[in-house]
C-alpha cells in the first residue's frame, strides 16, 4: 500500500487514508542509545548521516534513494540513480552536490558540473542553470521518519523505475518518493561555554566581575549595592554585560570604567 499525500503543506506530510491517532507519550531514549544508532547508520554510509532539519542542508549533500544508491549527475545536465554502494562506502564525487539555503524552508543544489538543479515543465530534473531562480528551489518535507523533496512545480522527486532518470511528476508521495538527504559535515555542536566569572547566581557574577576588573589598592572589594533585580532584568533582555559595565562605572578604583 503506497502512502500518499492528500495535500501538500509546507513542512508536513499528510498521508491519505491515515486517521488521526491519539498522541502517545514516548519514552525518551538515552543519549547513549541515540548516538549509537546514528553512528551505525552513518558508518554504513561512509560517514554520511541522515539530515532531518533544513538548517543542516548546507555544504556537501547527497540524496539517497533505496539502499546506498544516490542521485548522480550526468555531463548532459540530466540525473540518474547511481549503482548501489557497499556497506561503509560513501557517495561517489558525481553523487555529491553543494547545498545552499534558499529562504527559511527551501534550498538550492549545485552539481559538480557547476550548474544548479532545477525542474522542467514536464517534470524532468535538470542541472543547467547558472543561477538560482524559482525553478531551482527545493523544499524538504519530513514526517514519521520519512523524507520527500518537493519541487517548485509542487511535485515530488523520485526515480523513474523504467529508465532510472530523476523526475518530479507525482503530486502524491509513496515509496518511490521517499529518500534520505545525507551530509558528511561534522555534527558536533559547539556549545557556548560561560566564562568562569559568569558562573553562579547573579550576585556572585557581579562579585566575580568586580574581582576581575577592580584594583585593590586598599584590599577592599567595592560592589554596587543596587541589588540584583536590575541584573535579572538585564539577563532576560540580553544586556547583562552592558549593565555590569554601567554598575562598575559608578564605583571607584575600577581600572576599566571611569
C-alpha positions, 0 to 999 in steps of 0.5 A: 500500500503506497502512502500518499499525500492528500495535500501538500503543506509546507513542512508536513506530510499528510498521508491519505487514508491515515486517521488521526491517532491519539498522541502517545507519550514516548519514552525518551531514549538515552543519549547513549542509545541515540548516538549509537544508532546514528553512528551505525547508520552513518558508518554504513554510509561512509560517514554520511548521516541522515539530515532531518532539519533544513538548517543542516542542508548546507555544504556537501549533500547527497540524496539517497534513494533505496539502499546506498544508491544516490542521485548522480549527475550526468555531463548532459545536465540530466540525473540518474540513480547511481549503482548501489554502494557497499556497506561503509562506502560513501557517495561517489564525487558525481553523487555529491552536490553543494547545498545552499539555503534558499529562504527559511524552508527551501534550498538550492543544489549545485552539481559538480558540473557547476550548474544548479538543479532545477525542474522542467515543465514536464517534470524532468530534473535538470542541472543547467542553470547558472543561477538560482531562480524559482525553478531551482528551489527545493523544499524538504518535507519530513514526517514519521521518519520519512523524507520527500523533496518537493519541487517548485512545480509542487511535485515530488522527486523520485526515480523513474523505475523504467529508465532510472532518470530523476523526475518530479511528476507525482503530486502524491508521495509513496515509496518511490518518493521517499529518500534520505538527504545525507551530509558528511559535515561534522555534527558536533555542536559547539556549545557556548561555554560561560566564562568562569566569572559568569558562573553562579547566581547573579550576585556572585557574577557581579562579585566575580566581575568586580574581582576581575576588573577592580584594583585593590589598592586598599584590599577592599572589594567595592560592589554596587549595592543596587541589588540584583533585580536590575541584573535579572532584568538585564539577563532576560533582555540580553544586556547583562554585560552592558549593565555590569559595565554601567554598575562598575562605572559608578564605583571607584578604583575600577581600572576599566570604567571611569 
